[in-house]
Amino acid sequence: MNKKKNGIGFIAMILIIAMLAACGSTDGASDSEKEESAAEKNDNELVFGQINWAENIAVTNMWKVILEDKGFDVKLNILNMGTTMKALETGDIDASLEIWLPVQDANYLEKYQDTVNFSEATWFDNAKVGLVVPTYVEEVNSVEDLNEHKELFDGKIVGFDPGAGTMEVTEQLIEDYGLEFELQQSSEAAMLAEIQEAVKDNEPIVAPLWSPHWVFSQFDLKFLEDPQNTFGGVEKIHHATRQGFEDDNPEVSEWLKNWKMDDKQIGELIDYVESAEDPYTGAEKWVSENEDLIGEWVK
């Protein structure tokens, strides 16, 4: 009985070894085919960094729709600004679609200009950044008025993501003007929720914001004057890509350089994305209604 079991076990073992050897041989023969298949798949794969800012969510999803219509497989990695720049440097992502210059993201340009490709082309040429307050806060119209009315704001500036260029410029602004204020870090969503709550209760609030942004269509807010021009004047929005991206994707690179939007177009896109069930669906609707404009980019 035991001998029978041992005999069967020995035969089974021989069969398993033979099967494994056959599998190994097959795998070895198909390695190149697998590599070719993977390479073929990766040729059409693009990875874009997405930052959880309203306009960034809108434009990354818009380009995902446009490029997937052209046969690309586009993945969006949700990252903060600092991580985005590091991922571009290492090649873990292909592109970031929102670089504000000459002021807001100047620190990233300085740090990564030798390892990341910053586009000379811009897709939005009339951007603005600064501190905002609700228009009913009539006694405060300039950054220079803030210290005098510190109590109104409990000595705090309601901020958003740490590491964002605008947050770093706001810290510089506090120093430049000697503001007796603390800049609070949170997220864009949390900052906007605080603005909404303050406006609802007719309370004062001060926060760093930028245009284009849908929040200006929802609430009456005003930019504070910045006599020292710490925030800069008009900002332009560029894109950035990993090194080698243009060589690997010359057509897509050219399309991104052709990309131009105005206030109305970006405002409408943000509205579509914000009001849809999901960002992609909103972007898809906007793209379908703006084929002529997109045709100018992807010609």
DAZIJO-V304866 format. One record per helix or strand of 3 or more residues. SS is the DSSP state (~ for helix, > for strand). FROM is the first residue (numbers start at 0). TO is the last residue. If there is no record, write none. Layout:
BEGIN
ss->[SS SS]
from->[FROM FROM]
to->[TO TO]
END
This chain:
BEGIN
ss->[~ > ~ > ~ > ~ > ~ ~ > ~ > ~ > ~ > > ~ ~ ~ ~ ~]
from->[1 44 53 72 80 94 105 115 142 146 155 164 181 187 205 214 220 234 244 249 262 278 290]
to->[42 49 68 77 89 100 111 133 144 152 157 176 183 199 210 217 222 241 247 257 274 287 296]
END
